[in-house]
Amino acid sequence: MTTTPTPAVLVLGGGTRLPKALREHGSYVVYGGTPEEFTAAHAEACHEAWLLAEGEPEEWVRRAVALHQVVPIQRVVTVRERFLTTAARITDALGLAGNPLGTVLLLKDKSLMREAFDPAVDDSAVRARLMHSPADVDAFVAEAGLPVVLKPRDGSGSEGIAVLRDAEGVAAARARVGSRPGELLAEEFLAGPEFSVETFSHQGGHQLLAVTEKFTGDNAVEIGHVVPARVPAEVRAALAEATCRFLDAIGLVEGPAHTEVILTPRGPRIVESHNRPGGDGIVDLVRHVTGLDIRDLLAAQTAGVPAPRAAGEPAGAAATWFLTAAPGLATEVSGWDAAAAAPGVVSVDATTRTGDTVRELRGSGDRCGSVTAVAATADEALGRAREALALVTVSTSDLENGAAR
């Protein structure tokens, strides 16, 4: 039987930074993903690849168990949302070290998470109920009062979130639940500024990496982030403490976590969490400010070597701001070069191009691009990102009559 010369790690999805770091630590790296996302850079970063065009977690597990007989896998890791449960199922099936499957399933399914993290036990938890019928909407609204949040039980990227504020919103929610019984979760509405707490866990202990201040636009879609959050030290400590209590309660023992929190008048309340780094480039904001890349921390932990030290000259603050535009056909897109050359800008992401369709802002995928900037303070970083983005123009026309907007 052919065996690998060094410990094998299966990396599911994502870019090349994690597999490169693992390889540098002496791991035999097997990349698992789709043929479309596998690039020449991935081929250089890993020793071999297992590619599957499509497939449910069960199919990945069956393949991994079979391939494990040829290439013994010692760890399975991912930083991609869509592979979190798959990685946990393979880990469980092969009896490998890692976060318990039950913990990962709790984080993926918000209704299970709410059941496990009960408001009666911890006052940072949130009242919630899974919606099986339109009558459940009425019952929860009567209990919690308007406004109420309605969201997919397993969603991400702000997709499908609605805030019910009046009778019209409740009627729409009743219809939506009627067509999707058991798929939507109602939660009490939390008023206050939004944050995410970025942590890294090891043997059940949780290291605070950063507190991110978040900004939302229409339909609760995130349109900006800044690290560090502009809060006093005691508020930062309260956000971190609530997060660590939550991570303890759901049994997270290792790796990154991205926990979303709203600071209400009665204190921090946990919205949701994920056992992965924050999306929307938050991992890069943390790296700019702390000198630590969460993917490098994960690689070192997986390989069983000491965690890397901060690298480079960290900035005082980093911010990302997202471009939005009126729905329609993009007739003009300009200014990205000017934005990239603006003071403090470290990256731009020009998502929308002329001829693309701009959709109503209902999820992260409906934004038109972003600018990331660094500076000495959070206020200055936010200002630089917004000022640079103001140099970008996305003009749209009505898809039906061609009128410009």
Disulfide bonds with the S-S distance in Angstrom:
none
